[in-house]
Amino acid sequence: MRAALKKVIFRILGKDPDAIVVSFGTGDPELARRMLDEIKALEPGRRHIFIRAEEAGSYRSVRHQLRGYRIGLAPVLFDGDSRYCRLRRIAFLLAPTKILAYNQRLERHHLRLRTVIASLLFLYGVPLDRIFLRPKWLVPWKMDRSVYPSKVDEIAGRPLSSRRRRVAILTPYFPYPLSHGGAVRIFNLLREMAEEFDIFLFAFRDQETADDIAPVLQHCARVILVGKSRYREPRWASLLPPEVHEFRSGAMRSALERIRRDYKIEAVQVEYTMLAPYVGDILVEHDITYDLYRQVRDRWLTRTAQFSRQWEYWRWRRFEMKWLKHYKYVVVMSEQDRLAVDRPNVAVIPNGVDLTRFTPEIERPGQRLLFIGSFRHFPNIVGYRFFMDEVWPILLAQSPDITVTMVAGQDPLVYWRQYTGLSELPTDERVQLLEFVRDVRPLYVEANLVVVPTLVSAGTNLKVLEAMAMERTVVSTNSGCAGLGLEHGVNVWIADKPEDFADAIRTLLQNQELRRQLAAAGRAHVERNFGWREIGTRQRALIRQLLPSRIQIRPARLGDLAEISAIQSSAAEASQWQAQDYLAFDCRVALLEGRIAGFVVSRPVAEHEREILNVAVHPEFRRLRIASELLQTEITSHAGTHFLEVRESNAAARQLYERLGFQIVGTRPEYYENPTETGIVMRIFS
């Protein structure tokens, strides 16, 4: 009876009693097609009409087209493209209460007055699973609350040593596998620090397996893992950046305090700005985060987007500037970053590359481009969009044989949708998109050029260093190679505009000799400045400045001669003197754990000029910086020039002296006996 009455009423009104679905193609044609396909699958029993922007006229013409029909549902695509605003307005006028909005991710939401805030947030681009979030301070009775895991996993690594100082490293990401630049840096510096310290690594776990954890345990005494929180507050609703809340963990804080106390950890290094509230001794700024958001803000053109980005920038700047003051040292990646921070406690410890792992290989013929950048770091997404939207069309028109390989890291689509609001990645049949690649070296070998189209950046780019270490020419924006001391046309090719970037690629692919010159110069540059061994030395030296010395240095006494003689006898490379003769000169001994660990002997040879006669360390106490502290004490105690001789074959001693500042000034053939060998003369001014 009710259905029959309904038909009668709608016939009187001149309408079809069965409601239809009218879909509006108000965005990217491919997204609109997929929206239509989904709606047809969801409503297979209804009649469907699709209104295309190019076919739609005025509101009256569309209304005339739909006369006699009753609109039951009106799917409308909102992808941010302003060219379709007129057709969206027509949809609202025709069916204001029937709008089913689709966003760039092809998530859908019914626009309703009773959920006006959620509807507006959805139209603004907030993901569907977050539009109903309300801040706890506004809705204290809300059920969808943030979750903070309490489980702590403590995994034993290499044995502790009483002779190694204990240092904690706190990081938001477990540094293996080496899926992004931060992991590469942290892992390599863990390996370097482990030579001198027992490392306690604190990290928030994701989906790491036992195979991922094993390589890190080789360098750490303990690995402490805590689950990352599930933060369920709107991004706008806090004075603190949301990333700070995402890594706020009572379990991690308690574990850090307990292990620091129980194991007598002497220094704590905190990686990444968002972890600054955990408070340590060294804060590592992988990038100047507020400067990154300033660049993003300045690139957004719409007023609404600029307001949002300004809020992000203001929050990060307020947070970052506050916490920089709480640390004894702040580490940045480049001199450019140091100037940006402009504080007296800032040290530059740059990113690096494993020069023994990334070695030059012969380039194969071809026109293959390589772009490596994890989408976890959103500047790489900005760079990929710039390349695909603005550079790639130029290359397609002029160089049809070029191919591209893009390595986007784990779960690229997740991060792509999170940062862009788009459901799919732009691609092409000649663009190969890869996720995480455990070993990228074969990709560098196959590449003819490495491209770094980054438009916003802070810190320094590890992938530039890896490419140069493999002797591959890099085409980069200024932003992509900032802070690395590179020169356009000497060891890199720099271009910022799409036309210039495409022209650089085309020119270099056609000029093999120029490619070779730039690639060779790039390899030489990283060899001089960016080896992890040298960078690790800087990292250890910075930590050492925080720790009180356990080595006691005093003048030698008569009762020390037996131990001095034993140390000298155990060091075949050292000069062999009668121990009692040392007391006629300036002789100092180093004490560690109540024993004499080493000694140094010197004498004046002229005014403000001294000769270091001998320095030796007991085998049990080597690699504990005994020789370094003895020599530094000697140098600082006597102003002027110091000379010493060292066997030509004693590479370890020569490297030590060079690190302390000694320089080679001459040789003495057949200076040493047993065996006969040339002596290298070295000098330092103090």
Summary of the structure (lengths in Angstrom):
residues: 686
radius of gyration: 32.9
end to end distance: 106.2
largest distance: 123.3
contacts: 2169
relative contact order: 0.07
helix: 41%
strand: 22%
